[in-house]
Amino acid sequence: MRFRHRVAAGIATLVLPFAGLVGLANPAQAATSATATYVKTQDWGSGFEGKWTVKNTGTTSLSSWTVEWDFPAGTSVTSAWDADVTSSGTHWTAKNKSWNGTLAPGASVSFGFNGAGSGSPANCKLNGGSCDGGSTNPGDNPPSAPGTPSASDVTNTSVKLSWSAATDDKGVKNYDVLRDGAKVATVTATSYTDTGLTAGTDYSYTVQARDTADQLGPVGGARAVRTTGGTTEPPTGDKVKLGYFTEWGVYGRNYHVKNLVTSGTASKITHINYAFGNVKNGQCTVDDTYAAYDKAYTADQSVSGQADTWDQPLRGNFNQLRQLKAKYPHIKVLYSFGGWTYSGGFGQAAQNAAAFARSCKQVVEDPRWADVFDGIDIDWEYPNACGLTCDNSGPAAFRTLMQALRAEFGQNYLVTAAITADGSNGGKIDAADYGGAAQYLDWYNVMTYDYFGAFNAQGPTAPHSPLTSYPGIPQAGFNSADAIAKLKAKGVPSKKLLLGIGFYGRGWTGVTQSAPGGTATGAAPGTYEAGIEDYKVLKNSCPATGTIAGTAYAHCGSNWWSYDTPATINSKMAWAKSQGLGGAFYWEFSGDTANGELASAVDAGLK
């Protein structure tokens, strides 16, 4: 994947320290007429989400409210909603918005915030008086979230769940066990065996604590469980049909998870790689947090048809993927880290592979979305070689990293890697121990595209994804067949190799020759990047005029493009089956037509 473009977004209200703006409410409204209760609704280690609830417990209407509290040094509010939040040092003040200040007797309103650090609020005041939080006793806070449940003794019809206890200032009474968001049991212990399940079915479990005052705390992290047996497991030997979903596609491309449903693609794939997580300081990290888990979806945009709310624990692409998996339980989702742009971070990661693997699992198993991901994909595109940057970590580093990931993730997660398809002698496949690493991986996504393009501005024109060599090919070994053959020769089993397809074309301009091998003056114009265009555009703007080495090409005006069509994909899938390959993957969903023309061709070709 040579082209990588990321759009950063930070659509949140940044709270800056600004003292003295918010005054106290009228003393006549203070103290006994209202309560303010705090709950930490989420905690992800380096930060958290908090929620205050103000309730009018008096007999007359409340016209405004102001909540004040102190945080310990190192804990702060970073963004807030449904209140104006300011600070003076470690003292924080939240005042109602113009539209939510009035509270009738018995009414309540909540406001939330994201915070940095790990401290809890102290010295709470509501309209100048005591907050008197809690539903029965002053100062009684709701319990904390229990730990993410672990699953054991999984059978066709049952699973045993265990979790770490919640904490509470007055004591925990019991726990509600939730299956797919619905309560299935209330228990006093920190374990429960759920029975009566369906074989071969995916479930998601969470736990919520209740204190002695019957206050419910926040829901803990989710654990995905698949019961054994059943008929929904893909039959042995079924081919992998995987597509990449790009995190940044929700911006300029306006491509969302729901498009997989409306295009019909969701029923024709087995796996999704969510791209990309970043690799910084030797660790895995979420890249664009807004797109990943904060962007709010309206009802018409969402897979479920329901709009996101401001206070739901998870939004963004991750929540949409969760909804997609509920609708299409056969789909597995992997979190992909790296890519062309971020591959430079893997060299440092390989220096402490175990620590890197731990950091990746922490991201993949974050309690907010632990049920979304079924594995991890590592897109280290140029180990011990040069790409966007040069890496000198040595030929064994790639194998070491994969070994650490498998050890950390175990056998219940998928662990895969997208790798170079440079089949030339002494090329990138020869630079790393892909054969030795294969034992730790479920499969390789062999990137059999981007061989040729307008990064060589003067040409010669050549198909960017040739299946085979051909007379006049600009570089020996730059084709799918040679790459697959080299990997097999290094000991990689055929079933662990997926053939790569590009849902886009690469092109030049200033070309007068229709056949491949012509000269050019530069990159052809593209919607997002010169020299690159989506298939959905090219099929109409520059229809194919011929084929070469199993890939289509087109000459229109002075532009020359190469790209795959449904017909060439069908031929490539037939070749993949003849080679005993494990299936195919493609970069990436948004390049396809609105009715999923190319994804349909991959699906049909692998049957």
ABEGO torsion letter per residue (X at the ends): XABBBBBBBBBBBBBBBBBGABBBBBAAABEAABBBBBBBABBAGABBBBBBBBBBABABBBABBBBBBBBBBGBBBABBBGBBBBBBEABBBBBBBAAAABBBBGBBBBBBBBBBEABBBBGBBBGGBBAGBEAABBGBBBBBBBBBBBBBGBBAABBBBBBBBBBBAAEBABBBBBBGGBBABBBABABBBBBGBBBGBBBBBBBBBBBAAGBBBBBBBBBBBBBBEEAABBBBGBBBBBBBBBAAAABAAGBBAAAAAAAGAAAABABBBBOBBBBBGGBBBBBBAAAAAABBBBAAABAAGBBBBAABABBEAAAAAAAAAAABAABBBBBBBEEAAAAAAAAAAAABAAAAAAAAAAAAABAAAAAABAEBBBBBABBGBBBABBBAAEAAAAAAAAAAAAAAAEAABBBBBBBBABABBGBAAAABBAAAAAAABABBBBBBBGABEAABAAOBBBBABBABBBBGBABBGBBAAAAAAAAAAAGBBAAABBBBBBABBBBBBGBABABBGBBBAEBBBBAABBGBBBAAAAAAABBBABBBGGBBBBBBEABBBBBBBAAAAAAAAAAAAAAGBAEBBBOBAAABBAAGAAAAAAAAAAX
